[in-house]
């Protein structure tokens, strides 16, 4: 156990915990976009910045990555922290002017988009937080999508923006996306995601389409269950 | 079968909050749908929540003194006033925040109650809280009778159900009336977000709770909770019964955002025969084919009413001029 101070409050935390986890457990609100407990933190969105004082040095760090330490003094609401957060928010809003999630967050923080930051038009709602890429790799285990390009051309998607053979159409990326950038469309018998159309499996008993065939094949392969057993929907099992 | 579930470490279910706010060890019956629904609700709401709970199954089973299954601030109140206390907590939080006595963060007040504490006894408190526009959610867990006290009939009991106060017999079919349509009553209160849900559709239910949390004002969710004890069905049929209720059209899942109706679950083109839903339940065992037709008529009336509204309803903001 380590003892340290956060917003003037003495707290105790397990070794190895991050500042963000401890702050949230103590009821301190820190906004985040790219933080999800199912995937490892990456510090991509930069909204969770806090001020950390260790010894004589005070610096701004991302709380989702910074491990707690004995004698640390953390401030989450100082003017310096808020300035950084406001700037990050302005940049995110300029990147994704259409995102309702960002608009709501900005409103909560009392920020108006400033004319100095020219809004982008071709980035959609993606903030490049990498949650989808990591969920696909760590949680699903297929690594169908990744980041390509550098700098301002960096974008997320299947390799070479072609139909990915590895993708199983499970939709975990669309579910985890914090800004609703990834769109999954479902019509009768078809599911469309990342530009590729997936054939859906109809339940053998009731005929309802319930999961992509590729996903069932993958589950079958991974769990050693026969496809026939998986071809029945949850309602008919 | 078990081995599949163990290896089923896949995708969206893995991405749900892993923290448990409604813990194991509570004393609900085996296969209780209501406990499951509450667990999902708490996961969707997260840590910054205050729950007020009317008397009912969930209060009795979750908190036998001196234990509790809740990890959230939780108030048990009398049978009729869950919504009234919720409204009071909301007003108090607002006031304390304004005076700077508590940290300025968004804490949602959620009032919950069973169908008895909501459809019958607590009705006036809900009506008042919703009409005054408190920033809170009311969630009713409807298991279609007073199950906790021994299966007495409530305003949510459907036609033909045999209950201890309306038993089926030679002269009686059981309950003779249909469920009160709470969702519609709440829409009439001009509640900005009203939804019906069921624990058998966990993602749909959690999405609705998350949506209700975002509403700055009152929100109401009517959640069907299967009660194997009172419905006289096997406890392993809990999830199945919920899905059958939806697929037969007895309990359609829809949401009403500012007056605009929308179906949230894709309904089968041809509804399942209503017998699929009635046959496994002991409370409907006595129904004759004629009585099943009456049941079907009542259920289809409600279902078609919803379909009509989905076709014709408009958002309130488009109807002011």
HADDOCK unambig.tbl for C-alpha pairs under 7 A between the chains (distance, minus, plus):
assign (segid A and resid 29 and name CA) (segid B and resid 105 and name CA) 6.92 0.50 0.50
assign (segid A and resid 38 and name CA) (segid B and resid 15 and name CA) 5.81 0.50 0.50
assign (segid A and resid 139 and name CA) (segid B and resid 10 and name CA) 6.59 0.50 0.50
assign (segid A and resid 139 and name CA) (segid B and resid 11 and name CA) 6.20 0.50 0.50
assign (segid A and resid 140 and name CA) (segid B and resid 10 and name CA) 5.68 0.50 0.50
assign (segid A and resid 140 and name CA) (segid B and resid 11 and name CA) 5.45 0.50 0.50
assign (segid A and resid 170 and name CA) (segid B and resid 11 and name CA) 6.89 0.50 0.50
assign (segid A and resid 172 and name CA) (segid B and resid 11 and name CA) 5.21 0.50 0.50
assign (segid A and resid 172 and name CA) (segid B and resid 12 and name CA) 5.16 0.50 0.50
assign (segid A and resid 175 and name CA) (segid B and resid 12 and name CA) 6.63 0.50 0.50
assign (segid A and resid 223 and name CA) (segid B and resid 4 and name CA) 6.46 0.50 0.50
assign (segid A and resid 223 and name CA) (segid B and resid 7 and name CA) 5.80 0.50 0.50
assign (segid A and resid 235 and name CA) (segid B and resid 240 and name CA) 6.14 0.50 0.50
assign (segid A and resid 235 and name CA) (segid B and resid 243 and name CA) 6.28 0.50 0.50
